[in-house]
Amino acid sequence: MKKIILSASLLISTLFASAQMSEIKGIVKPEKASVKENIALMKIEDGEPTVIATTRLADDGSFGFLFKPAYEGFYAVGSPDLLKAQFPVYLKAGDKAEVTFDNFDAEFTGVNTPENTVLGKWANLTKALKRKSVYFMGGGISTYVDFFPELTAVAAQTDAFRKTIKTKNAKFNELTKDLTVFDLDFYALNLLRTPRSKHPEKSDYPAYYSTIVVKNKFPNDNILGTLYGRRALGMYAEFAAGSGADMNQRLSFLTTNRQKGEYVFYSEGRGIKSYDKYQHMVDQYGQYLQSPGQKKRLEEMSAALYSTKAGGVAADFEYPDKDGKMVSLSGQKGKVVLVDVWATWCGPCKREIPFLKQLEKEMHGTDVVIMSISVDEAKDKDKWLKMIKDENLGGVQLFASGWSKIAKDYKITGIPRFMVFDKKGNVVTVDAPRPSEPALKALLETELKK
């Protein structure tokens, strides 16, 4: 009886897991195919497509993906390259979609969800605009002469189309009504921003362009859940502010900090090739760069650009102390800072603790700050808190939740690691002697005299 119950439970679990999987399949017609050999499945992350998986096309051009969606919303299938075919698909757990690519055009075929049926109608309505605005390099360069009449014709049908968006999925209905605005704006603005054999004067613009700029254009961040969201957001800010506007004027046309942060990346981030310029961007606009995705990109950029040379500006970091208060390296300017990177599981780190405590006692009353930063994983935070209490650890105790920004920036692959920074926030050394070595105290005393 127990075996029967166990088998039934396993069957139910398997069926439940299967029900959570979504399937995208389709075919790429081989004639003049813009997607060749491999096709990608992409999630939309901060208004940009990010590849989840790729698969090789079968000999007949067919393909398929089976995966568990991380969220309900827009995904994309096609090429990661903007100038090749990318097709949006709306998915939630258990959905199935079937797509056929014909050169740069794509459409839903076979049996699809009510959401993708509606999305497919919008794609068909706007496919000529998309081809002329986005995929213009693939079939002769379109110009405003043939594009503007097409834009005017589609815009005239859009209000009526929005009234047909009446699925039982309220979230989809809201996002897709917004998408119709975002897409038309993007196609209209991209036409102006891309190479053409003829470029219009403002006097040539059709009436649609006068409707693009409106107060509080983006009251929420829905645009960052769409395929061209970040690019569209940037184009809008620049079109709204006009030529000659500075960054703050362009940012004033965006609403949320996340939107402003994405525009900073779109406008400033792409051209940064040095750590100094990276730090300038953070100093100027760091208050907007606070979403998880933005922080992750900042960490990756910082780690790629930062050089740990002596005398160079220190790569900043900020972590919570045992009470949850955020403490940064840059907040210690005016002090000589000794940074100790360690973990509760690290034997050599623990052997340095008595020497570090003695050094702290000897440096008490001076302008030396000792910051101990644990790279224990988040699951081991309680072990860290217990060791602070049991060992009566002093100084500034911070928790980095694993090998995060400090380890990436300073290329730390082994611990303990001791680093010293001067009163101006510059690097003295990122590979200092250990507290058990008299040379460390001598180094700190030398820096104090400067």
Secondary structure by P-SEA (a helix, b strand, c coil): caaaaaaaaaaaaaaaaaaabbbbbbbbcccccccccbbbbbbbcccbbbbccccccccccccccccccccccbbbccccccccbbbbbbbccbbbbbbbbcccbbbbcccccaaaaaaaaaaaacaaaaaaccccccccccccaaaaaaaaaaaaaaaaaaaacccccaaaaaaaaaaaaaaaaaaaaaaacccccccccccccccccccccccccccccccccccaaaaaaaaaaaaaacccccccccccccccaaaaaaaaaaccccccccaaaaaaaaaacccccccaaaaaaaaaaaaaccccccccccbbbbbbccccbbbbcccccccbbbbbbbccccaaaaaaaaaaaaaaaaaccccbbbbbbbcccccaaaaaaaaaaaaccccbbbbcccccaaaaaaccccccbbbbbccccccccccccccccaaaaaaaaaaaac
